[in-house]
Amino acid sequence: MLLLATLSLATSSGSASSTPGLTLAPNINDLPGASVLSDLTNGLGGWALMAAMAGVVIGAVMWAFGHYSQNYQQAYNGRKGVLVSGLAAILISGAPQIVDFLIRQGAKI
């Protein structure tokens, strides 16, 4: 409630059609060390994709061994590992587009 009251006081006039006096224009180049942070994020994303790829391979091996040895639990865990690792890879590689979409939706509010 306090934040809502503060934002309503920051408007330029009391009419409902006016725009707020607060603005936000994110720009990564305004921060010192932005290129280092960008490189670090790209490196972490690469490591995460390699871990997801290893998870898919290990899960597939567990799934195959469980299936051919009639071990239902091992096959289930392998299948789950393949699906979770695949979903992780999709989310990791799509993270910039997901964040960009959310930023654009938030700017419409």
N, C-alpha and C positions, 0 to 999 in steps of 0.2 A: 504494500500500500504506500509506503514511503517513496519508493522509486516511481510509482505512478504519479504521485503528487508532485514530485520534483520535475518529472518530464512535462507535466501539464503546465507548470509554472514557466518552463523554458520556451514556451511557444511565443511567437512574435506578437500575436494579438489573441483576444479571447474568442474569436469566431471559430466555428467548426471547420471551415474550409481552409484555414491557414495551415502552412507547413511548419513543423517544429524547427526551432533554432539550432538543434543539434544535428551534426552531420558526421558521417564516417566514410573515409575513403582509404581503405587498406592498400598499402603499398610496401612490399617487402624491401624495396631498395632504400627506404628511409631509415632502416635499422642498421647499426654497425654489425658487421659479421654475418650479414644475410647470405652471402655466397657460401660461407662455411656451413651455415645451418642447412642451406639447400643441398650442399654436397653430402652432409651427414644424413639427411633424410633420404636422399637417393641411395646411399650406401646401405642404410638399414632396410629400405625396400627391397634391394637386391638380395640381401641376406635372407629376408623373410620369404622371398619367392624361391630361393634355393631350398630353404627348410620345407616349404610347402611341396616342392617337387620331390624331395626325399620322402616326405610323408605319403605322397601318392604311390611311390615305388614300394616302400615298405608295406603299406596297406595292401597293395595288390599282391605282393608275395604272401602276406599272411592270409589273404582271402583265398588264393590258389591252394596253398598248403592245407588250410582248413577244409576247403571243399573236397580235395582229393583224399584227405585222411578221415573224412566223415566227422570232423570236429566242428559242430555247429557254432559253438561259442567263438572259436578262432576265426571262422569264416565271417561271422557277424562283425567281430571287432575289426577285421581287415577291411570289410566293406564300409564300415563306419569311418575308418581312417582315410580311405580313398575319398569318400564324399566330403568329409570335413576339410581335408587338405585341398581338395579341388575348390571348395567354396572359399577357403582362405586365399587361394591364389587369385580367384576372381575379385574378391574384395580388395586385396592388396594392389593389384594392377589397375583396378577401377577407382581407387581412392581419390585421385585428383579430380576425376569427373564427378564423383559423388559429392565431394566438398564444393566444387564449383556450382553444381546444381543447387545445393542447399544455400549457398551464398546468394545466388540469383533469386531463389524463392524468398529468402529473408529480405532482400532489397525491395521486394514488391509490397511488403507490409507497410 
